[in-house]
Amino acid sequence: MLHKLLALHRPLVSRDVNEGHRAATSLELFYDLVIVIAIAIVAVQFHHAVVNNHIVDGVISFLMVFWGIWWTWSGFTFFSAGYDSDDVPYRIAVFVQLVGALILAAGVEPAFEHNDFRLVMIGFIVMRLALVALWLRVYRSDCGDRGMALRSAVGIILCQIGWCILILVLPESMVMGGFVVLALCEHFVPFYAVRKKKSKIHKDHIVERFGLLTIIVLGEALLALVGAIQALVAHYEPQLLNAIVGGLVIIFTIWWLYFEEEEHPVIGKGRKEFIWGYGHGIIFAAIAAIGAGLAIVTDVLTDHGKISETIAYASVAIPVAIFLGVFWLIHDYHSTRTLKVKMIYPLGAALVLLSVFSGFGLIVIGAILVVMLIARLLWLNPAQ
């Protein structure tokens, strides 16, 4: 009996970066599912804020809450890519993080409606402290990474103390400034913890994990079109049909552009891989905002919004342009591709922003993305 109990606990050591057939585990997928619940709630609240003309407050709340969701997901994802004993203590620590994610999700509505971020921050702190427990296990188990593990644990703990002070001590007027400072500190922790130490992440595994979340968030964006289709069935409106077709083309083309990139040149190259990882936080937020924007367009076209059609179309165009710009930064900017290939994303982003004033709606954005995709396919794979 004692032997069986001891077998439930295994040393938490680094995984082999060259391990074959390293697929996402069922626990990682479960974690993603809970995170997406929070993302969906944020997108809905952002949609309601913008469509009711609370644009500035909605954008600020969206950025703050989405950052908390993405940052906790990213911390666990990189950790599990390097260390995953899959024993009982590991699973319990992950379950605690999932409880924190649910607390965070429960605090999304008060954050948007009343600028009350306390529950969001509590959920965030619970998730981060559970990650501290995992890093301390690495410190005890893997002598080769003890320094990095200790720096990670101490850095996260200090940041959580800062979040507690922000919640319990500082006045509401200092929440925004305190958030920015603490978010920057959070980003500095992994940058400092790794230092000159070579990254121990499994490249293919981390690419798969980020790709899976991209697919899930794109799926959430597609869900936003269900309401548009229902409205079109109830009452035919040419502009609504335009929005549905344009929205579908936008989402399908973004999927194609993202997964057409098979090479991720900066992963495993020291500090540059932070650009790839941090950049994806903006990509995920942009895709979630696109989904919210599609719902906003539907509401405005069916006379359920308090904003103009131009602003509604901009709520889709701006995140699409941001996606293109950041995707260019993490891929083409560091590549040896020709200048004409490198200019596709920046030029496309500029045209997408200008399309807001074209008067033709989302179909123009979709057309721009399709032309971009065709150009990249032709220029990256010229006929032999």
Contacts in CASP RR format, 6 or more apart in sequence:
PFRMAT RR
TARGET T0000
AUTHOR 0000-0000-0000
METHOD contacts of the structure
MODEL  1
MLHKLLALHRPLVSRDVNEGHRAATSLELFYDLVIVIAIAIVAVQFHHAV
VNNHIVDGVISFLMVFWGIWWTWSGFTFFSAGYDSDDVPYRIAVFVQLVG
ALILAAGVEPAFEHNDFRLVMIGFIVMRLALVALWLRVYRSDCGDRGMAL
RSAVGIILCQIGWCILILVLPESMVMGGFVVLALCEHFVPFYAVRKKKSK
IHKDHIVERFGLLTIIVLGEALLALVGAIQALVAHYEPQLLNAIVGGLVI
IFTIWWLYFEEEEHPVIGKGRKEFIWGYGHGIIFAAIAAIGAGLAIVTDV
LTDHGKISETIAYASVAIPVAIFLGVFWLIHDYHSTRTLKVKMIYPLGAA
LVLLSVFSGFGLIVIGAILVVMLIARLLWLNPAQ
8 87 0 8 1.000
8 88 0 8 1.000
9 87 0 8 1.000
9 88 0 8 1.000
9 89 0 8 1.000
10 85 0 8 1.000
10 86 0 8 1.000
10 87 0 8 1.000
11 85 0 8 1.000
11 141 0 8 1.000
11 142 0 8 1.000
12 83 0 8 1.000
12 85 0 8 1.000
12 90 0 8 1.000
12 134 0 8 1.000
12 137 0 8 1.000
12 138 0 8 1.000
12 140 0 8 1.000
12 141 0 8 1.000
12 142 0 8 1.000
13 83 0 8 1.000
13 85 0 8 1.000
13 138 0 8 1.000
13 141 0 8 1.000
13 142 0 8 1.000
14 82 0 8 1.000
14 83 0 8 1.000
14 138 0 8 1.000
14 142 0 8 1.000
14 144 0 8 1.000
14 145 0 8 1.000
14 200 0 8 1.000
15 22 0 8 1.000
15 81 0 8 1.000
15 82 0 8 1.000
15 83 0 8 1.000
15 84 0 8 1.000
15 200 0 8 1.000
15 202 0 8 1.000
16 202 0 8 1.000
17 82 0 8 1.000
17 200 0 8 1.000
17 201 0 8 1.000
17 202 0 8 1.000
17 203 0 8 1.000
19 202 0 8 1.000
22 202 0 8 1.000
22 204 0 8 1.000
22 205 0 8 1.000
23 205 0 8 1.000
23 208 0 8 1.000
24 205 0 8 1.000
24 208 0 8 1.000
24 209 0 8 1.000
24 212 0 8 1.000
25 80 0 8 1.000
25 84 0 8 1.000
25 86 0 8 1.000
27 86 0 8 1.000
27 91 0 8 1.000
27 94 0 8 1.000
28 77 0 8 1.000
28 80 0 8 1.000
28 209 0 8 1.000
29 212 0 8 1.000
30 98 0 8 1.000
31 73 0 8 1.000
31 76 0 8 1.000
31 94 0 8 1.000
31 97 0 8 1.000
31 98 0 8 1.000
32 73 0 8 1.000
32 212 0 8 1.000
32 213 0 8 1.000
32 216 0 8 1.000
34 98 0 8 1.000
34 101 0 8 1.000
34 102 0 8 1.000
35 69 0 8 1.000
35 72 0 8 1.000
35 73 0 8 1.000
35 101 0 8 1.000
35 213 0 8 1.000
36 213 0 8 1.000
36 216 0 8 1.000
36 217 0 8 1.000
36 220 0 8 1.000
37 101 0 8 1.000
37 102 0 8 1.000
37 105 0 8 1.000
38 69 0 8 1.000
38 101 0 8 1.000
38 102 0 8 1.000
38 104 0 8 1.000
38 105 0 8 1.000
38 108 0 8 1.000
39 66 0 8 1.000
39 69 0 8 1.000
39 217 0 8 1.000
39 220 0 8 1.000
39 284 0 8 1.000
39 288 0 8 1.000
40 220 0 8 1.000
40 223 0 8 1.000
41 105 0 8 1.000
41 108 0 8 1.000
41 109 0 8 1.000
42 62 0 8 1.000
42 65 0 8 1.000
42 66 0 8 1.000
42 69 0 8 1.000
42 108 0 8 1.000
42 288 0 8 1.000
43 220 0 8 1.000
43 224 0 8 1.000
43 288 0 8 1.000
43 289 0 8 1.000
43 291 0 8 1.000
43 292 0 8 1.000
43 295 0 8 1.000
44 292 0 8 1.000
44 295 0 8 1.000
45 58 0 8 1.000
45 61 0 8 1.000
45 62 0 8 1.000
45 108 0 8 1.000
45 109 0 8 1.000
45 111 0 8 1.000
45 112 0 8 1.000
45 113 0 8 1.000
46 58 0 8 1.000
46 59 0 8 1.000
46 61 0 8 1.000
46 62 0 8 1.000
46 112 0 8 1.000
46 288 0 8 1.000
46 289 0 8 1.000
46 292 0 8 1.000
47 224 0 8 1.000
47 291 0 8 1.000
47 292 0 8 1.000
47 293 0 8 1.000
47 295 0 8 1.000
47 296 0 8 1.000
47 299 0 8 1.000
48 112 0 8 1.000
49 55 0 8 1.000
49 57 0 8 1.000
49 58 0 8 1.000
49 61 0 8 1.000
49 62 0 8 1.000
49 112 0 8 1.000
50 58 0 8 1.000
50 59 0 8 1.000
50 292 0 8 1.000
50 293 0 8 1.000
50 296 0 8 1.000
50 307 0 8 1.000
50 311 0 8 1.000
50 315 0 8 1.000
51 295 0 8 1.000
51 296 0 8 1.000
51 299 0 8 1.000
51 300 0 8 1.000
51 304 0 8 1.000
51 305 0 8 1.000
51 306 0 8 1.000
51 307 0 8 1.000
51 312 0 8 1.000
52 305 0 8 1.000
52 306 0 8 1.000
53 306 0 8 1.000
53 307 0 8 1.000
55 307 0 8 1.000
55 311 0 8 1.000
57 112 0 8 1.000
57 115 0 8 1.000
58 112 0 8 1.000
60 176 0 8 1.000
61 111 0 8 1.000
61 112 0 8 1.000
61 115 0 8 1.000
62 285 0 8 1.000
62 289 0 8 1.000
62 292 0 8 1.000
63 285 0 8 1.000
64 111 0 8 1.000
64 117 0 8 1.000
64 120 0 8 1.000
64 179 0 8 1.000
65 104 0 8 1.000
65 108 0 8 1.000
65 111 0 8 1.000
65 112 0 8 1.000
65 117 0 8 1.000
65 120 0 8 1.000
66 284 0 8 1.000
66 285 0 8 1.000
66 288 0 8 1.000
67 183 0 8 1.000
67 285 0 8 1.000
68 104 0 8 1.000
68 120 0 8 1.000
68 124 0 8 1.000
69 101 0 8 1.000
69 104 0 8 1.000
70 281 0 8 1.000
70 284 0 8 1.000
70 285 0 8 1.000
71 124 0 8 1.000
71 183 0 8 1.000
71 186 0 8 1.000
72 97 0 8 1.000
72 101 0 8 1.000
72 104 0 8 1.000
72 124 0 8 1.000
72 127 0 8 1.000
72 128 0 8 1.000
72 131 0 8 1.000
73 213 0 8 1.000
74 277 0 8 1.000
74 280 0 8 1.000
74 281 0 8 1.000
75 131 0 8 1.000
75 190 0 8 1.000
76 94 0 8 1.000
76 97 0 8 1.000
76 127 0 8 1.000
76 131 0 8 1.000
77 206 0 8 1.000
77 209 0 8 1.000
77 210 0 8 1.000
78 190 0 8 1.000
78 201 0 8 1.000
78 206 0 8 1.000
79 131 0 8 1.000
79 134 0 8 1.000
79 135 0 8 1.000
81 201 0 8 1.000
81 202 0 8 1.000
81 205 0 8 1.000
81 206 0 8 1.000
81 209 0 8 1.000
82 200 0 8 1.000
82 201 0 8 1.000
82 202 0 8 1.000
83 134 0 8 1.000
83 138 0 8 1.000
83 142 0 8 1.000
84 90 0 8 1.000
89 137 0 8 1.000
90 134 0 8 1.000
90 137 0 8 1.000
93 130 0 8 1.000
93 131 0 8 1.000
93 133 0 8 1.000
93 134 0 8 1.000
94 130 0 8 1.000
96 126 0 8 1.000
96 127 0 8 1.000
96 130 0 8 1.000
96 133 0 8 1.000
97 126 0 8 1.000
97 127 0 8 1.000
97 130 0 8 1.000
97 131 0 8 1.000
99 126 0 8 1.000
100 122 0 8 1.000
100 123 0 8 1.000
100 124 0 8 1.000
100 126 0 8 1.000
100 127 0 8 1.000
100 130 0 8 1.000
101 123 0 8 1.000
101 127 0 8 1.000
103 119 0 8 1.000
103 122 0 8 1.000
103 123 0 8 1.000
103 126 0 8 1.000
104 119 0 8 1.000
104 120 0 8 1.000
104 122 0 8 1.000
104 123 0 8 1.000
104 124 0 8 1.000
104 127 0 8 1.000
106 119 0 8 1.000
107 116 0 8 1.000
107 117 0 8 1.000
107 119 0 8 1.000
107 120 0 8 1.000
108 120 0 8 1.000
110 116 0 8 1.000
110 117 0 8 1.000
110 118 0 8 1.000
110 119 0 8 1.000
111 117 0 8 1.000
111 119 0 8 1.000
111 120 0 8 1.000
115 172 0 8 1.000
115 175 0 8 1.000
117 175 0 8 1.000
117 179 0 8 1.000
118 167 0 8 1.000
121 163 0 8 1.000
121 166 0 8 1.000
121 167 0 8 1.000
122 167 0 8 1.000
124 163 0 8 1.000
125 160 0 8 1.000
125 163 0 8 1.000
125 164 0 8 1.000
128 156 0 8 1.000
128 159 0 8 1.000
128 160 0 8 1.000
129 156 0 8 1.000
129 157 0 8 1.000
129 160 0 8 1.000
131 156 0 8 1.000
132 153 0 8 1.000
132 156 0 8 1.000
132 157 0 8 1.000
132 160 0 8 1.000
135 149 0 8 1.000
135 150 0 8 1.000
135 152 0 8 1.000
135 153 0 8 1.000
135 156 0 8 1.000
136 149 0 8 1.000
136 153 0 8 1.000
138 145 0 8 1.000
138 146 0 8 1.000
138 149 0 8 1.000
139 146 0 8 1.000
139 147 0 8 1.000
139 149 0 8 1.000
139 150 0 8 1.000
139 153 0 8 1.000
142 149 0 8 1.000
145 197 0 8 1.000
145 200 0 8 1.000
148 193 0 8 1.000
148 194 0 8 1.000
148 195 0 8 1.000
148 197 0 8 1.000
151 189 0 8 1.000
151 192 0 8 1.000
151 193 0 8 1.000
151 195 0 8 1.000
152 189 0 8 1.000
152 190 0 8 1.000
152 193 0 8 1.000
155 189 0 8 1.000
155 192 0 8 1.000
155 193 0 8 1.000
156 186 0 8 1.000
156 189 0 8 1.000
158 185 0 8 1.000
159 182 0 8 1.000
159 185 0 8 1.000
159 186 0 8 1.000
159 189 0 8 1.000
162 182 0 8 1.000
163 182 0 8 1.000
166 174 0 8 1.000
166 175 0 8 1.000
166 178 0 8 1.000
166 179 0 8 1.000
166 182 0 8 1.000
170 178 0 8 1.000
187 278 0 8 1.000
190 274 0 8 1.000
191 271 0 8 1.000
191 274 0 8 1.000
194 270 0 8 1.000
198 268 0 8 1.000
198 270 0 8 1.000
199 268 0 8 1.000
199 270 0 8 1.000
199 273 0 8 1.000
201 267 0 8 1.000
201 268 0 8 1.000
203 264 0 8 1.000
203 267 0 8 1.000
203 268 0 8 1.000
206 267 0 8 1.000
207 264 0 8 1.000
207 267 0 8 1.000
210 277 0 8 1.000
210 280 0 8 1.000
211 258 0 8 1.000
211 259 0 8 1.000
213 284 0 8 1.000
214 255 0 8 1.000
214 258 0 8 1.000
214 283 0 8 1.000
214 284 0 8 1.000
214 287 0 8 1.000
215 255 0 8 1.000
217 284 0 8 1.000
217 287 0 8 1.000
217 288 0 8 1.000
218 251 0 8 1.000
218 254 0 8 1.000
218 255 0 8 1.000
218 287 0 8 1.000
219 251 0 8 1.000
220 288 0 8 1.000
220 291 0 8 1.000
221 251 0 8 1.000
221 287 0 8 1.000
221 288 0 8 1.000
221 290 0 8 1.000
221 291 0 8 1.000
221 294 0 8 1.000
222 248 0 8 1.000
222 251 0 8 1.000
223 291 0 8 1.000
224 291 0 8 1.000
224 292 0 8 1.000
224 293 0 8 1.000
224 294 0 8 1.000
224 295 0 8 1.000
224 298 0 8 1.000
225 244 0 8 1.000
225 247 0 8 1.000
225 248 0 8 1.000
225 251 0 8 1.000
225 294 0 8 1.000
225 298 0 8 1.000
227 295 0 8 1.000
227 298 0 8 1.000
228 240 0 8 1.000
228 243 0 8 1.000
228 244 0 8 1.000
228 294 0 8 1.000
228 295 0 8 1.000
228 297 0 8 1.000
228 298 0 8 1.000
229 244 0 8 1.000
231 237 0 8 1.000
231 240 0 8 1.000
231 298 0 8 1.000
231 301 0 8 1.000
231 302 0 8 1.000
232 240 0 8 1.000
232 241 0 8 1.000
232 244 0 8 1.000
235 302 0 8 1.000
237 301 0 8 1.000
237 302 0 8 1.000
239 301 0 8 1.000
239 361 0 8 1.000
240 298 0 8 1.000
240 301 0 8 1.000
240 302 0 8 1.000
242 360 0 8 1.000
242 361 0 8 1.000
242 362 0 8 1.000
242 363 0 8 1.000
243 294 0 8 1.000
243 297 0 8 1.000
243 298 0 8 1.000
243 301 0 8 1.000
243 361 0 8 1.000
243 362 0 8 1.000
245 362 0 8 1.000
245 363 0 8 1.000
246 361 0 8 1.000
246 362 0 8 1.000
246 363 0 8 1.000
246 365 0 8 1.000
246 366 0 8 1.000
247 294 0 8 1.000
247 316 0 8 1.000
247 362 0 8 1.000
247 365 0 8 1.000
247 366 0 8 1.000
249 363 0 8 1.000
249 366 0 8 1.000
249 367 0 8 1.000
249 369 0 8 1.000
249 370 0 8 1.000
250 290 0 8 1.000
250 316 0 8 1.000
250 320 0 8 1.000
250 362 0 8 1.000
250 365 0 8 1.000
250 366 0 8 1.000
250 369 0 8 1.000
251 290 0 8 1.000
253 366 0 8 1.000
253 369 0 8 1.000
253 370 0 8 1.000
253 372 0 8 1.000
253 373 0 8 1.000
254 287 0 8 1.000
254 290 0 8 1.000
254 320 0 8 1.000
254 323 0 8 1.000
254 369 0 8 1.000
256 373 0 8 1.000
257 327 0 8 1.000
257 369 0 8 1.000
257 372 0 8 1.000
257 373 0 8 1.000
257 376 0 8 1.000
258 327 0 8 1.000
260 373 0 8 1.000
260 376 0 8 1.000
260 377 0 8 1.000
261 331 0 8 1.000
263 335 0 8 1.000
264 276 0 8 1.000
264 330 0 8 1.000
264 331 0 8 1.000
265 331 0 8 1.000
265 334 0 8 1.000
265 335 0 8 1.000
266 272 0 8 1.000
266 273 0 8 1.000
266 275 0 8 1.000
266 276 0 8 1.000
266 330 0 8 1.000
266 334 0 8 1.000
267 273 0 8 1.000
267 276 0 8 1.000
272 334 0 8 1.000
275 329 0 8 1.000
275 330 0 8 1.000
275 334 0 8 1.000
276 330 0 8 1.000
277 330 0 8 1.000
279 326 0 8 1.000
279 329 0 8 1.000
279 330 0 8 1.000
280 330 0 8 1.000
282 322 0 8 1.000
282 326 0 8 1.000
283 323 0 8 1.000
283 326 0 8 1.000
283 327 0 8 1.000
285 319 0 8 1.000
286 319 0 8 1.000
286 320 0 8 1.000
286 322 0 8 1.000
286 323 0 8 1.000
286 326 0 8 1.000
287 319 0 8 1.000
287 323 0 8 1.000
289 315 0 8 1.000
289 318 0 8 1.000
289 319 0 8 1.000
289 322 0 8 1.000
290 316 0 8 1.000
290 319 0 8 1.000
290 320 0 8 1.000
290 323 0 8 1.000
291 316 0 8 1.000
292 315 0 8 1.000
293 312 0 8 1.000
293 315 0 8 1.000
293 316 0 8 1.000
293 319 0 8 1.000
294 316 0 8 1.000
294 362 0 8 1.000
296 307 0 8 1.000
296 312 0 8 1.000
296 315 0 8 1.000
296 316 0 8 1.000
297 309 0 8 1.000
297 312 0 8 1.000
297 313 0 8 1.000
297 315 0 8 1.000
297 316 0 8 1.000
297 362 0 8 1.000
299 305 0 8 1.000
299 312 0 8 1.000
300 307 0 8 1.000
300 308 0 8 1.000
300 309 0 8 1.000
300 312 0 8 1.000
301 309 0 8 1.000
301 312 0 8 1.000
309 361 0 8 1.000
310 356 0 8 1.000
310 357 0 8 1.000
313 355 0 8 1.000
313 356 0 8 1.000
313 359 0 8 1.000
313 361 0 8 1.000
313 362 0 8 1.000
314 356 0 8 1.000
316 362 0 8 1.000
316 365 0 8 1.000
317 352 0 8 1.000
317 353 0 8 1.000
317 355 0 8 1.000
317 356 0 8 1.000
317 365 0 8 1.000
318 353 0 8 1.000
320 349 0 8 1.000
320 352 0 8 1.000
320 365 0 8 1.000
320 369 0 8 1.000
321 348 0 8 1.000
321 349 0 8 1.000
321 350 0 8 1.000
321 352 0 8 1.000
321 353 0 8 1.000
322 349 0 8 1.000
324 345 0 8 1.000
324 346 0 8 1.000
324 348 0 8 1.000
324 349 0 8 1.000
324 352 0 8 1.000
324 372 0 8 1.000
325 345 0 8 1.000
325 346 0 8 1.000
325 349 0 8 1.000
327 345 0 8 1.000
328 342 0 8 1.000
328 345 0 8 1.000
328 346 0 8 1.000
328 349 0 8 1.000
332 341 0 8 1.000
332 342 0 8 1.000
332 344 0 8 1.000
332 345 0 8 1.000
333 342 0 8 1.000
335 342 0 8 1.000
337 380 0 8 1.000
338 379 0 8 1.000
340 379 0 8 1.000
341 376 0 8 1.000
341 379 0 8 1.000
341 380 0 8 1.000
344 372 0 8 1.000
344 375 0 8 1.000
344 376 0 8 1.000
344 379 0 8 1.000
345 372 0 8 1.000
348 368 0 8 1.000
348 369 0 8 1.000
348 372 0 8 1.000
351 368 0 8 1.000
352 365 0 8 1.000
352 368 0 8 1.000
352 369 0 8 1.000
355 361 0 8 1.000
355 364 0 8 1.000
355 365 0 8 1.000
355 368 0 8 1.000
358 364 0 8 1.000
END
